[in-house]
Amino acid sequence: MMLLVGTMKGGFILDGDSSRTRWKLRGPFFDGFETYDMVGDNSEGETQLYGAVNTWTWGPVIYKSSDSGKSWRRAESSPRFPKKKGGLTVKRIWNIQPDGKGKLYAGVEPAALFVSEDESKTWKGFDGLNYHSTRSKWQPGNGGLCLHTILIHPRNRKKIRVGISAVGVLGSDDGGRNWRFMNKRIRADFLPNKFPEYGQCVHKIDYNPSNPDVLYLQNHGGVYRSDDFGERWSEIGKKLPSDFGFPVGVHRKKPDTVYIVPLAGIGRFPVKGKFQVWVSRDGGKSWEGSSKGLPQTAFFGVLRDGMAVDDEDPGGVYVGTTTGQVFFSRDEGESWEKIADNLPRVTSVSFIS
């Protein structure tokens, strides 16, 4: 098993044994380059690893590995806006998402969605989203106008949901031709109208693939749940010490178990400087803080892709910090241990069996 860790200065791999008690660090790959996401795809039999690497030489590019990260090569092409339409240039690749059926999706900054059906040899944009009629009115969040979350419904792959900061949730039910806003009941506390059609600063969305209609969302203000794949949202974070945070993760075998990291203040630090991962085991009805093994004097943050949940039993939870630590729980969030330290600022964490 592998934990793929993207950082601001390259990518790393943590190889774990079958018991997840021993971890060996490899890297850095893409030395010195912003690596906003690293993912693995073994749906076609052979494991392919992908890295979203933002370079100052070739621009934002996709890297690939077919040998478990021993070697990497730059993909033949990477997501780009067509020159004939003009006006938009890919600044960063934020998110890569295999759909398990041979397609690879990429979300970029400025907010746009692309797909490859040939392992990143060629890419196609979704014009209905990328040139949406309201695009000129979209505003960036503090991290930029980024498309950072891509969800493909596993039972109906024409249903796609994306998260954009600071635009909100958009969805397509026809494979990406037509798009609509899906922000019902999500707050935008920083706007005069607290519930606009769009303009919400969604930070991350996750789900359990076995129960895909139930989505969990961490917003700039509020934690939310949807039971109908994003049509309507209900707030579930009022009992938390802070409803601000970036990542959200859902247990891969227990769909009602959800993990978040509440942050507070302009510095986006753990509440009262004590690092806790908060867990709900009943779909957001109640929450409990988990801190056993975590530092209780902590002034770092956790970014939107800095959390991953594996598919082992019992489920493992991984959290990477802005000061270069990776913490791991092998008991579904009851206790924690540090499995990596002194890395660059962690931008993403993902797990592959």
Secondary structure as UniProt FT lines:
FT   STRAND          2..7
FT   TURN            8..9
FT   STRAND          10..16
FT   TURN            18..19
FT   STRAND          23..29
FT   TURN            31..32
FT   STRAND          34..41
FT   TURN            43..44
FT   STRAND          48..54
FT   STRAND          60..65
FT   TURN            68..69
FT   STRAND          73..74
FT   TURN            83..85
FT   STRAND          92..98
FT   STRAND          104..109
FT   TURN            110..111
FT   STRAND          112..116
FT   TURN            119..120
FT   STRAND          124..125
FT   HELIX           127..130
FT   TURN            133..134
FT   HELIX           135..137
FT   TURN            142..143
FT   STRAND          146..152
FT   TURN            154..155
FT   TURN            157..158
FT   STRAND          160..165
FT   TURN            166..167
FT   STRAND          168..172
FT   STRAND          180..181
FT   TURN            184..185
FT   TURN            189..190
FT   STRAND          202..207
FT   TURN            209..210
FT   TURN            212..213
FT   STRAND          215..219
FT   STRAND          223..226
FT   TURN            229..230
FT   STRAND          234..235
FT   TURN            238..239
FT   STRAND          245..250
FT   TURN            255..256
FT   STRAND          258..264
FT   TURN            265..268
FT   STRAND          269..270
FT   HELIX           271..273
FT   STRAND          277..280
FT   TURN            283..284
FT   STRAND          288..290
FT   TURN            292..293
FT   STRAND          307..309
FT   STRAND          317..320
FT   TURN            322..323
FT   STRAND          326..329
FT   TURN            332..333
FT   STRAND          337..340
FT   STRAND          346..352
//
